[in-house]
Amino acid sequence: MASKFSFNSDLLSKHRSSLYGVAAIMIICVHSCKFWGNESALARLASSIFQYGSLGVPVFGFLGGVGLYFSLIKKPKLSTYYLKRFKRVFLPYLCIAFIWYAYEYLILKFDFMSFCMEISTVGFWTQHTSMWYIAMLIPVYALFPFYSRWIERGKRGIRTTVAIIIIFLLMVIIYHIDPSLHQHLQLVLRTLALILFGYYLGEKVIRKERLSILYVIAPIALFATYKLILRCFHLPEYEPFWSMNFAFLALPVSIVLSILFEYVGSMVAPLRSFGAVSLESYVWNQVLIKFQQAISAYNGFCASHPLMIYILLVPVGIFLSYLTYWLLQGKGARNNRKVL
């Protein structure tokens, strides 16, 4: 008999596209924070609320880890595995990013080397530029089949825990050696931890096991306790712990939303549709922000009304996301709806 304090893990798979849609919206919201300014109390309030949209990236990572388990448990050929991810992730990225980077580096600056660094995402690792999420996915995709073989040898929970602890300790070491490097890599490392945890939970999801509600309560309780201790003892924020703890709030967010989606039925159809183009939405949003920053340097009106311009560009990015998805995926779109 199933405990009433548990939930059906299969909901994470059933509503995965809708969760991607929510995560994509959260990322669009958090990217707006740089345009709100501090001129009014309303602007400061909106910015403080929308900054929590950064949880969208760990949600991407967590769901992506679940998806990787679904893919790798079938033991595909490496060539098939890599080709599928190239077509679904890197091909859209290359097509979208090429438009902006070619204009910026080949037409405006005549800098072919910088163009190659940006479009290849090597610039993220060497010059702290490029789209970090795409840059992170390249080594993750390349190495994950080998990680999967290691984790499936037995004691999956212990091995996953060890791997996540190693990532956290790496964050701590980098933070104390070079805080600026930690600031650059913390998003990568904490998202990687969520990918590993998602992969671990993927086994339970595919078996449709019921999971304890502690998966919801524990991350929230830990985060609240940590904040309470800091407040009571007037302690400064410890960035590595805060960053990792905050990222794991993606777990209760994903679980609670998947349970909610089960009760609202067809009302989540728009989110499910948007989730199918979440990758394209992320890349187009990044490109259009760069475009906005470029035109603001030459146009006084755009420079004076950054939030309004961003809001106007958001639907443009969404439209281009669907267009890109349709052009690149075509008839195979139904079988290629997931980011990871």
C-alpha positions as CSV (number, residue, x, y, z in Angstrom):
1,M,0.0,0.0,0.0
2,A,1.5,3.3,-1.1
3,S,2.1,5.9,1.6
4,K,0.0,9.1,1.4
5,F,3.3,10.9,2.0
6,S,4.6,9.9,-1.4
7,F,4.1,10.8,-5.0
8,N,4.2,9.1,-8.4
9,S,7.7,9.7,-9.9
10,D,6.3,9.0,-13.4
11,L,4.7,12.5,-13.3
12,L,8.1,14.0,-13.9
13,S,8.3,12.1,-17.2
14,K,4.6,12.7,-18.1
15,H,4.8,16.4,-17.6
16,R,8.5,16.9,-18.6
17,S,7.7,19.1,-21.6
18,S,5.5,21.4,-19.5
19,L,8.2,21.7,-16.8
20,Y,10.6,22.7,-19.6
21,G,8.1,25.3,-20.6
22,V,8.0,26.7,-17.0
23,A,11.8,26.7,-16.8
24,A,12.1,28.6,-20.2
25,I,9.7,31.3,-18.9
26,M,11.7,31.5,-15.6
27,I,14.8,32.2,-17.6
28,I,13.2,34.9,-19.7
29,C,12.1,36.5,-16.4
30,V,15.5,36.4,-14.8
31,H,17.1,37.9,-17.9
32,S,14.8,40.8,-17.5
33,C,16.3,41.7,-14.1
34,K,19.2,43.7,-15.7
35,F,16.6,46.0,-17.4
36,W,14.4,46.8,-14.4
37,G,16.7,49.3,-12.8
38,N,16.3,50.8,-9.2
39,E,14.4,54.0,-9.9
40,S,11.2,52.9,-8.1
41,A,10.1,50.6,-5.4
42,L,8.0,48.6,-7.9
43,A,11.1,48.1,-10.1
44,R,13.2,46.9,-7.2
45,L,10.4,44.6,-6.1
46,A,9.9,43.1,-9.6
47,S,13.7,42.6,-10.0
48,S,13.9,40.9,-6.6
49,I,11.1,38.5,-7.5
50,F,12.2,37.7,-11.1
51,Q,15.7,36.9,-9.9
52,Y,14.3,33.6,-8.6
53,G,13.8,32.7,-12.2
54,S,17.4,31.6,-12.1
55,L,16.0,28.4,-10.7
56,G,14.9,27.6,-14.3
57,V,18.4,26.5,-15.2
58,P,18.7,23.9,-12.4
59,V,15.3,22.7,-13.5
60,F,16.7,22.3,-17.0
61,G,19.6,20.4,-15.6
62,F,17.5,18.1,-13.3
63,L,15.1,17.2,-16.1
64,G,18.0,16.8,-18.5
65,G,19.6,14.3,-16.2
66,V,16.3,12.3,-16.1
67,G,16.3,12.4,-19.9
68,L,19.9,11.2,-20.1
69,Y,19.0,8.1,-18.1
70,F,16.1,7.4,-20.4
71,S,18.5,7.6,-23.4
72,L,21.5,5.8,-22.0
73,I,19.6,2.9,-20.3
74,K,18.8,1.7,-23.9
75,K,22.6,1.3,-24.4
76,P,22.7,3.1,-27.8
77,K,25.8,3.2,-30.0
78,L,28.0,6.2,-29.1
79,S,27.6,7.5,-32.7
80,T,23.8,7.3,-32.4
81,Y,23.9,9.0,-29.0
82,Y,26.2,11.9,-30.1
83,L,24.4,12.4,-33.4
84,K,21.0,12.7,-31.7
85,R,22.3,15.4,-29.4
86,F,24.0,17.2,-32.1
87,K,20.8,17.4,-34.1
88,R,18.6,18.4,-31.3
89,V,20.9,20.8,-29.3
90,F,24.0,21.9,-31.1
91,L,22.5,22.2,-34.6
92,P,19.8,24.8,-33.5
93,Y,22.4,26.6,-31.4
94,L,24.9,26.8,-34.3
95,C,22.2,28.1,-36.7
96,I,20.9,30.7,-34.3
97,A,24.2,31.9,-32.8
98,F,25.8,32.1,-36.3
99,I,23.4,34.9,-37.2
100,W,24.6,37.2,-34.4
101,Y,28.2,36.1,-34.1
102,A,28.8,36.4,-37.8
103,Y,27.4,39.9,-37.8
104,E,29.3,41.0,-34.7
105,Y,32.7,39.5,-35.4
106,L,32.9,39.0,-39.2
107,I,31.0,42.1,-40.4
108,L,31.6,44.7,-37.6
109,K,34.9,43.7,-36.1
110,F,36.5,41.6,-38.9
111,D,37.8,39.2,-36.1
112,F,37.6,35.6,-37.4
113,M,39.4,34.1,-34.4
114,S,36.9,35.7,-31.9
115,F,34.1,34.4,-34.1
116,C,35.5,30.9,-33.9
117,M,35.9,31.1,-30.2
118,E,32.4,32.3,-29.6
119,I,30.5,30.0,-32.0
120,S,32.5,27.0,-30.7
121,T,31.8,28.1,-27.0
122,V,35.6,27.8,-26.3
123,G,35.3,31.5,-25.4
124,F,33.4,30.6,-22.3
125,W,36.3,28.5,-20.9
126,T,39.1,30.9,-22.0
127,Q,37.6,34.4,-22.0
128,H,34.5,34.1,-19.9
129,T,32.2,34.8,-22.9
130,S,29.8,32.7,-25.0
131,M,26.7,31.0,-23.9
132,W,27.7,29.1,-20.7
133,Y,24.8,26.5,-20.8
134,I,25.7,25.3,-24.3
135,A,29.4,25.4,-23.4
136,M,28.7,23.2,-20.4
137,L,26.6,20.7,-22.4
138,I,29.5,19.8,-24.8
139,P,31.7,18.1,-22.1
140,V,28.7,16.8,-20.3
141,Y,27.4,15.0,-23.4
142,A,30.8,13.8,-24.4
143,L,31.6,12.2,-21.0
144,F,28.2,11.1,-19.8
145,P,28.1,7.7,-21.5
146,F,31.2,6.8,-19.6
147,Y,29.8,8.2,-16.3
148,S,26.7,6.1,-16.9
149,R,28.7,3.0,-17.3
150,W,30.4,3.7,-14.0
151,I,27.3,4.6,-12.1
152,E,25.4,1.5,-13.3
153,R,28.0,-0.9,-11.8
154,G,26.2,-0.8,-8.5
155,K,25.4,1.3,-5.5
156,R,24.0,4.1,-7.6
157,G,23.0,6.2,-4.6
158,I,26.4,6.1,-3.0
159,R,28.2,6.8,-6.3
160,T,25.9,9.7,-7.1
161,T,26.4,11.2,-3.6
162,V,30.1,10.9,-4.0
163,A,30.1,12.6,-7.4
164,I,27.9,15.5,-6.1
165,I,30.1,15.9,-3.0
166,I,33.2,16.1,-5.2
167,I,31.5,18.9,-7.3
168,F,30.6,20.8,-4.1
169,L,34.2,20.5,-2.8
170,L,35.5,21.7,-6.1
171,M,33.2,24.8,-5.7
172,V,34.6,25.4,-2.3
173,I,38.2,25.1,-3.4
174,I,37.7,27.4,-6.4
175,Y,35.8,29.9,-4.2
176,H,38.8,30.2,-1.7
177,I,41.5,30.2,-4.4
178,D,39.9,32.5,-7.0
179,P,36.5,34.0,-6.1
180,S,36.1,35.5,-9.6
181,L,36.6,32.1,-11.2
182,H,34.0,30.7,-8.8
183,Q,31.6,33.4,-9.9
184,H,32.2,32.3,-13.5
185,L,31.9,28.5,-12.9
186,Q,29.3,28.2,-10.1
187,L,26.4,28.0,-12.5
188,V,28.1,25.2,-14.4
189,L,29.0,23.2,-11.3
190,R,25.7,23.4,-9.6
191,T,23.8,22.6,-12.8
192,L,26.1,19.6,-13.3
193,A,25.1,18.4,-9.8
194,L,21.4,18.6,-10.7
195,I,22.1,16.7,-13.9
196,L,23.8,13.9,-11.9
197,F,20.9,13.8,-9.4
198,G,18.4,13.8,-12.2
199,Y,20.2,10.8,-13.8
200,Y,20.1,9.0,-10.5
201,L,16.3,9.6,-10.1
202,G,15.7,8.6,-13.7
203,E,15.9,4.9,-12.8
204,K,13.0,5.5,-10.3
205,V,11.0,7.5,-12.8
206,I,11.3,4.9,-15.6
207,R,10.1,2.2,-13.1
208,K,7.2,4.5,-12.0
209,E,8.3,4.2,-8.3
210,R,6.6,6.2,-5.7
211,L,8.9,8.6,-4.0
212,S,8.9,10.0,-0.5
213,I,7.6,13.6,0.0
214,L,11.0,14.2,1.6
215,Y,12.3,14.9,-1.9
216,V,10.2,18.0,-1.6
217,I,10.6,18.9,2.0
218,A,14.3,18.3,2.5
219,P,15.7,20.9,0.1
220,I,13.3,23.5,1.3
221,A,14.0,22.8,5.0
222,L,17.7,22.8,4.4
223,F,17.6,26.2,2.6
224,A,15.3,27.7,5.2
225,T,17.4,26.4,8.1
226,Y,20.6,27.8,6.5
227,K,19.0,31.2,6.0
228,L,17.7,31.2,9.6
229,I,21.1,30.4,11.0
230,L,22.7,33.2,9.1
231,R,20.0,35.6,10.3
232,C,20.2,34.6,14.0
233,F,23.9,34.6,14.2
234,H,24.5,37.5,11.8
235,L,26.8,35.4,9.7
236,P,27.8,36.3,6.1
237,E,26.6,34.3,3.2
238,Y,28.8,31.4,2.2
239,E,28.5,31.4,-1.5
240,P,29.3,27.8,-2.4
241,F,26.7,26.4,0.0
242,W,24.1,29.0,-0.9
243,S,24.6,28.3,-4.6
244,M,24.3,24.5,-4.4
245,N,21.4,24.6,-1.9
246,F,19.5,27.1,-4.0
247,A,20.0,25.0,-7.1
248,F,18.5,21.9,-5.4
249,L,15.3,23.8,-4.8
250,A,14.7,22.9,-8.5
251,L,13.8,19.4,-7.2
252,P,10.7,20.5,-5.1
253,V,9.7,23.0,-7.8
254,S,9.7,20.3,-10.5
255,I,7.9,17.8,-8.3
256,V,5.2,20.2,-7.0
257,L,4.5,21.5,-10.5
258,S,4.3,18.0,-12.0
259,I,1.7,17.1,-9.3
260,L,-0.2,20.3,-10.0
261,F,-0.1,19.7,-13.8
262,E,-1.8,16.3,-13.2
263,Y,-4.9,18.1,-11.9
264,V,-5.2,20.9,-14.5
265,G,-5.3,18.6,-17.6
266,S,-5.3,20.3,-21.0
267,M,-4.7,23.7,-19.4
268,V,-0.9,23.0,-19.5
269,A,-0.9,22.5,-23.3
270,P,0.6,25.9,-24.0
271,L,3.4,25.1,-21.5
272,R,4.0,21.7,-23.1
273,S,4.2,23.4,-26.5
274,F,6.6,26.0,-25.3
275,G,8.7,23.4,-23.6
276,A,9.3,21.8,-26.9
277,V,11.2,24.9,-28.0
278,S,12.8,25.7,-24.7
279,L,16.3,25.3,-26.1
280,E,15.7,27.6,-29.0
281,S,14.0,30.1,-26.7
282,Y,17.1,30.2,-24.5
283,V,19.5,30.8,-27.4
284,W,17.3,33.3,-29.1
285,N,16.8,35.2,-25.8
286,Q,20.5,35.4,-25.4
287,V,21.0,36.6,-29.0
288,L,18.2,39.2,-28.8
289,I,19.7,40.6,-25.5
290,K,23.0,41.1,-27.4
291,F,21.1,42.8,-30.2
292,Q,19.3,45.0,-27.7
293,Q,22.6,46.0,-26.1
294,A,24.1,46.8,-29.5
295,I,21.2,49.1,-30.7
296,S,21.1,50.8,-27.3
297,A,24.7,52.0,-27.9
298,Y,23.4,54.0,-30.9
299,N,19.8,54.7,-30.2
300,G,18.9,57.0,-27.3
301,F,15.3,55.8,-27.0
302,C,16.4,52.2,-26.7
303,A,19.0,53.1,-24.2
304,S,16.4,55.0,-22.1
305,H,13.7,52.3,-22.2
306,P,15.6,49.0,-21.9
307,L,12.8,47.1,-20.1
308,M,10.2,48.1,-22.7
309,I,12.5,47.0,-25.6
310,Y,13.2,43.7,-23.8
311,I,9.5,43.1,-23.4
312,L,8.9,43.8,-27.0
313,L,11.7,41.4,-28.1
314,V,10.4,38.5,-26.0
315,P,7.5,37.6,-28.3
316,V,9.9,38.0,-31.2
317,G,12.2,35.5,-29.6
318,I,9.4,33.1,-29.0
319,F,8.2,33.3,-32.6
320,L,11.7,32.7,-33.9
321,S,12.0,29.8,-31.5
322,Y,9.0,28.0,-33.0
323,L,10.1,28.9,-36.5
324,T,13.7,27.5,-35.9
325,Y,12.3,24.3,-34.3
326,W,9.9,23.7,-37.3
327,L,12.6,24.4,-39.9
328,L,15.2,22.2,-38.3
329,Q,13.2,19.4,-36.9
330,G,10.5,19.1,-39.5
331,K,8.5,15.9,-39.5
332,G,10.8,14.4,-36.8
333,A,9.8,17.1,-34.4
334,R,7.5,14.9,-32.3
335,N,10.4,12.5,-31.6
336,N,12.8,15.3,-30.7
337,R,11.0,17.4,-28.2
338,K,13.4,17.2,-25.3
339,V,16.4,19.4,-24.6
340,L,18.6,16.6,-23.2
